[in-house]
Amino acid sequence: MHYQGIIHRYKKYLPVTDATPIVSLCEGRTPLVEAMNIAKLTGVKGLKVFCKIEGLNPSGSFKDRGMTMAVSKAVEEGAKKIICASTGNTSAAAAAYASRVRAMGYEMESFVIIPAGYVALGKLSQAMIYGSKVIQVRGNFDDALNIVKSLSENYPIELVNSLNPYRIEGQKTGAFEIVDELGESPDYLFLPVGNAGNITAYWKGFKEYVPENQKRPHMYGFQAEGASPIVNKRVFDKPETIATAIRIGNPASWEQANRALSESNGHIDSVTDREILDAYKLLHQMDGIACEPSSATGVAGLLKAAKQGLVPENSTVVCILTGNGLKDPSTAIKEVDMDENETYPADAAEIIKVLGLQSLSGVVS
Ligand code: AN7
C-alpha cells in the first residue's frame, strides 16, 4: 500500500484504535541528508553529520507529526473547534490539519493566536490560506499560550499546543524514523529548543523504540541566547531572538526537557543570533541544505559543542532541521549582500558586463 503517514506506519506505538479517524497529509518519512562540510567544519575526525529535513513535511515543519495525532484524537472525541498559540509553525500545521478534517466531512474550525509582528511571513500566510482564523495579539508567545490554556479549560475548544499529550506522541515518530534508517540510534541528537516539546518527544521515542541495553542518543538541545530559560534556569519575560520560532521565555515542557537531558546524559546550552545565522548560511551555502533560521540553532550548537570538545571523534550526529527554508524569506534576503530591488536591462551585452565574463574566442562582442 502507498505511504499514508506516521499514524499508519507506527500505529502500534501510538494511542489510536480502529475507531480513530486518521487525519493525515502523508507527513513523516523525511530524509536524512548528510552534511559533509558542516562535519568538516567541526574539526572532529571521523564525524558523520546527518540532517533530518523536517521542513519536507506537508506544512513545512515537524509540527505536522504532532498535529496529525492531536487532530485525529480531537475528531475522535467529537471536537468541532481547535485552538493553539504559536510562533508560526504550529499555527500552519493546525490550520492544515483542520482543513483536512473538513475535507473528510467533519465540522472543524481552527483558531490560532500569534504574537503580532514576530511570525515569519511564510507561516502567517499558511495559517491564513488554509482557512484558519488568525488572531494576532500585542504580546509574545508566552502571553498567547496563557490565553489559549485558559480558553480551552473553560470553553468547548480543543487545545492543540504540545501541552496536548497527543502532540508529543506524534512527534516521537521522528526518533523511530532515524533508528529505522540508520539501523541504530545516532550517538548525539542536536536540536533547537523553544517550548521543549520536540526534545521531550524525541527522547520518549528513542526510549520506546530502542531497548535499554542498546545505544540511545545523548540529547543536545540549544536555545537562542536571548530566549534561553532552560539554560539559565529562569523565565525570560522579554525573550528576544532573530529565531522567532523559538522566541519563548517560559517553555511548556520545561520539566520534561530537563528529564530528557538528565536521562540521556545530554547537554543544553545557548547560541547567539549571530551563530544561528552563520549556521543557517553555512548549511545553505556549503552543503546545499535548506532550513529556516531557528532550525539552524542545533547546527550552531554542534559547531559550538565541537569546539568545546564535547563531540568525540568518529561519532554520528543527527541534527533535526525543524522547519522549511521557505518559511522566512526576509531573513534569507537580509543575510546576503544583494539588493532584491536592483534590476538590469534585459540585454545580453549588459549581463555579460555584470557577470564579468570573457568571450570564448577572446573577441569582445
Ligand atoms: C522551526 O510553532 O513553538 O522546543 O508555536 O517552529 O518543540 O517548541 C515552534 C517551535 C524549533 C522549537 N524549530 O520546538 C510554534 C513553536 C522550529 C519551530 C521549534 C519550533 P519546541
Boltz pocket constraint, residues with backbone or C-beta under 6 A from the ligand:
constraints:
  - pocket:
      binder: B
      contacts: [[A, 61], [A, 63], [A, 85], [A, 86], [A, 87], [A, 88], [A, 89], [A, 90], [A, 91], [A, 162], [A, 192], [A, 193], [A, 194], [A, 195], [A, 196], [A, 197], [A, 198], [A, 199], [A, 245], [A, 246], [A, 292], [A, 294], [A, 295], [A, 322], [A, 323]]
      max_distance: 6.0
